[in-house]
Amino acid sequence: MKLTTTHWLIIIIASIGFLFDTYELLMTPLVAAPAIAELLKVPMNNPLVTAWVGKLLWIAALCGGVFGLLGGWLVDRFGRKRIMAASILVYALSPFAAAYSTSLGMFIFFRSTTFIGVCVEFVAAITWLAEVFQDKKQKEKWLGITQAFASVGGILVTAVSFWINTHAKDMPAWGLPQLADQTVSSWRFLLMTGILPAIPIVLLLPFVPESQIWKDRRAAGTLKRPSFAALFAPELRRVTLVTAVLSACAYGIAFGALQVTVARVTPGLPDLKEQSKVLVPLRKAADELNLEFNKPETTTERRAELLGLIKANMGQQKEPLGVVKTMGDKVQFHQEMGGLIGRISLAILLIVGISRVRLLRVFQIPALFIIPLTYFYFFQQGGTAFLLAYGLCGLVTVAQFSYFGEYLPKVFPMHLRGTGGSFATNVGGRMIGTSMAFVTANLVAPMLAGSGPLLPLHVAKAAGIVGTTIAVIALLVALLLPEPKEEASE
């Protein structure tokens, strides 16, 4: 079947939506620490910054899960296109507003609404795509291809961040809050770019249709009202629970292993041995200075003196930290490229026509081997071997996100497609799965460290333990996953 102009507009809008889903979310690790440090008026290496970054991630994930679930219900109640458009506008306008933050509360609020918009948009977009393409082959092909743009979002936000950091001093202030030296922090400019998806979406949406089959059934009065209770009716209970657990597993591997790697594991690579020797005593000294800086009884004069010592310490750390950051960027790049290849591989396999249950195992089984090898063996070897292994971890993990984007609309009836897909991705994935980052970094790694200092080696082993355990659980639970029917009936 030949694609029409309308089909191409649908593909463009969906691709933009998926691309900026990732773009908006991956802003957080780039802007969180500098923004929180500036808003709290403390040094970047202050423990308060680390604590609030963790709280921000937890608050945003919780808000995204709760309101994302509600958004899925709205998708079924008021239409796919309408809610998708609203969610894109929410996640496009929120980072722009966050750029003007003058308090920590304001910053956290708008980062949370950004997360909410992304959580709703994903479910709305896959449901809309699954219904506007009537041809089965076209539907599967374009669901896979458009979702591949999500990985491009990660590469794009990194490139934009680098460009802004290089040119921030030459950019106009745009009314943004300024520092004492009358300059504007680069994190504010990066947040402003979050408004970019709103421009093409507003221009293109009037020319694409709502899901016609949804509109027809609603007009005919044959479309049932969505409800959360219906997800646990006998005929849907199994698929609801199994998809939620599997989504939690996919997100659990991503956050419990991959996402802690760049910041917490990379500094321990053998490639950075010399930098570690320099940084360990400097960080210990910085911790002691910050501890005194944070004490309520510290006088204003002493705090000013401590601030100077902390800045001097940070200056000594700058060169070795630059080497560590360069390696971290390289590690992140390999993950993003692995994820992109994973999404493309899934799209190709969808076109080939492998059964849905067997297709998931194509990525789950290799994960059982590559995750433990990466964190228990290749981490200690470092070099190209670790980078390639880590890229493969990204491939087998990210492909599963795209898998559920194609699978979920097939197994829930039309009046529950948004609600069911949202329960799996938001409650299972974003609320439960993302909490594995806390389990790895705050529970398992400290247990491995015992009474000694917490080292990157301990975090690497914890990531391997958590990631491998989840991979085993996912493979076992997948045995209960039903093969979707040609079209889920009412």
Summary of the structure (lengths in Angstrom):
residues: 490
radius of gyration: 23.1
end to end distance: 26.7
largest distance: 74.8
contacts: 1782
relative contact order: 0.14
helix: 84%
strand: 0%
